[in-house]
Amino acid sequence: RNSVLSLAADGGATQGTISLVDSGEPQTAKVSSPVKVNAYVRLTITAVHNALNNGAAEITLKGITPISLVPSISGCTASSILSSPAYSCEKSYDTLSGTSWATNAEGVGSWIQFT
């Protein structure tokens, strides 16, 4: 499981870090300052509790300028996918219970990017 994520937008510098506990339960995390987005948001895993096929079940981005980024997501890319389409990056924002994006045994340095 992931323990620390960094958030960057539009190829810029890291705009915040997000710490997660090793619970396997849904978590809400906030960055300390507003994030401005023109083209994409990238979450990079910078520390892990466990590196085996880490990923995300559901990611919702709120409070990002433009305010409603989530409905305007047109696609995603990821550093790797465990198997496609079962664990594709689209599973991280499809709002369906029981689906998730998973990396192919990546840990630190794996990432997901939303456009």
C-alpha positions as CSV (number, residue, x, y, z in Angstrom):
1,R,0.0,0.0,0.0
2,N,1.0,3.6,-0.6
3,S,2.2,5.7,2.4
4,V,3.2,9.0,0.8
5,L,2.2,10.6,-2.5
6,S,3.4,13.8,-4.1
7,L,1.0,15.8,-6.2
8,A,2.2,17.9,-9.2
9,A,0.2,19.6,-12.0
10,D,1.1,20.4,-15.6
11,G,4.7,19.1,-15.3
12,G,5.6,21.6,-12.6
13,A,7.2,21.1,-9.2
14,T,5.5,19.2,-6.5
15,Q,2.6,21.2,-5.1
16,G,2.0,19.1,-2.0
17,T,2.5,15.7,-0.4
18,I,-0.2,13.4,1.0
19,S,0.4,10.9,3.8
20,L,-1.7,7.7,4.1
21,V,-2.0,5.2,6.9
22,D,-1.6,1.5,6.3
23,S,-5.2,0.6,6.9
24,G,-6.7,-0.6,3.6
25,E,-9.7,1.6,4.4
26,P,-10.9,4.7,2.4
27,Q,-8.9,7.8,3.4
28,T,-9.3,11.5,2.9
29,A,-6.2,13.5,2.5
30,K,-5.7,17.2,1.8
31,V,-2.8,19.2,0.4
32,S,-1.8,22.3,2.4
33,S,-2.2,24.9,-0.4
34,P,-4.4,25.3,-3.5
35,V,-3.4,23.4,-6.7
36,K,-3.9,25.1,-10.1
37,V,-4.4,22.8,-13.1
38,N,-4.4,23.5,-16.8
39,A,-3.8,20.1,-18.3
40,Y,-3.2,17.3,-15.9
41,V,-2.6,16.2,-12.3
42,R,0.1,13.5,-11.5
43,L,0.2,11.6,-8.2
44,T,3.6,9.9,-7.6
45,I,4.2,7.4,-4.9
46,T,7.2,8.5,-2.9
47,A,7.0,6.0,0.0
48,V,5.1,2.7,0.5
49,H,4.0,0.4,3.3
50,N,4.0,-2.5,0.8
51,A,5.2,-2.4,-2.8
52,L,3.4,-5.4,-4.2
53,N,1.0,-4.2,-6.9
54,N,0.2,-1.0,-5.1
55,G,-2.4,1.4,-6.7
56,A,-5.7,3.0,-5.8
57,A,-9.3,2.0,-5.6
58,E,-11.0,5.4,-6.0
59,I,-9.3,8.8,-6.3
60,T,-11.4,12.0,-6.1
61,L,-9.8,15.3,-6.5
62,K,-11.6,18.3,-4.9
63,G,-10.7,21.9,-4.4
64,I,-8.5,22.1,-7.5
65,T,-8.7,25.0,-9.8
66,P,-10.6,24.6,-12.1
67,I,-13.0,23.5,-9.3
68,S,-14.6,20.6,-11.1
69,L,-11.6,18.7,-12.5
70,V,-13.1,15.2,-11.7
71,P,-16.1,15.4,-14.2
72,S,-13.7,16.7,-16.9
73,I,-11.2,13.8,-16.6
74,S,-10.8,12.6,-20.2
75,G,-8.2,9.9,-19.5
76,C,-5.3,8.7,-17.6
77,T,-1.9,7.1,-17.9
78,A,0.1,5.2,-15.3
79,S,3.7,4.0,-14.8
80,S,2.4,0.4,-15.1
81,I,-0.7,-1.7,-14.9
82,L,-0.9,-5.1,-13.2
83,S,-3.2,-6.4,-16.0
84,S,-5.4,-4.6,-18.5
85,P,-8.3,-3.9,-18.4
86,A,-8.8,-5.5,-15.0
87,Y,-6.5,-3.0,-13.1
88,S,-6.3,-0.1,-15.7
89,C,-5.8,3.5,-14.4
90,E,-9.4,4.3,-15.4
91,K,-10.5,2.0,-12.5
92,S,-9.2,4.6,-10.0
93,Y,-11.9,7.1,-10.8
94,D,-14.8,5.0,-12.2
95,T,-16.8,5.3,-9.0
96,L,-17.5,1.6,-9.0
97,S,-17.1,-0.4,-5.9
98,G,-14.6,-3.3,-6.1
99,T,-12.5,-1.9,-8.9
100,S,-9.0,-0.4,-8.7
101,W,-5.9,0.5,-10.5
102,A,-2.9,-1.6,-9.5
103,T,0.8,-1.3,-10.6
104,N,2.8,-4.3,-11.8
105,A,4.8,-4.8,-8.6
106,E,6.0,-1.2,-8.5
107,G,6.6,0.7,-5.4
108,V,8.3,4.1,-4.9
109,G,8.3,6.0,-8.1
110,S,5.1,4.6,-9.6
111,W,2.6,7.2,-10.7
112,I,-0.9,7.9,-12.1
113,Q,-1.7,11.0,-14.2
114,F,-5.2,12.4,-15.0
115,T,-5.9,14.5,-18.0
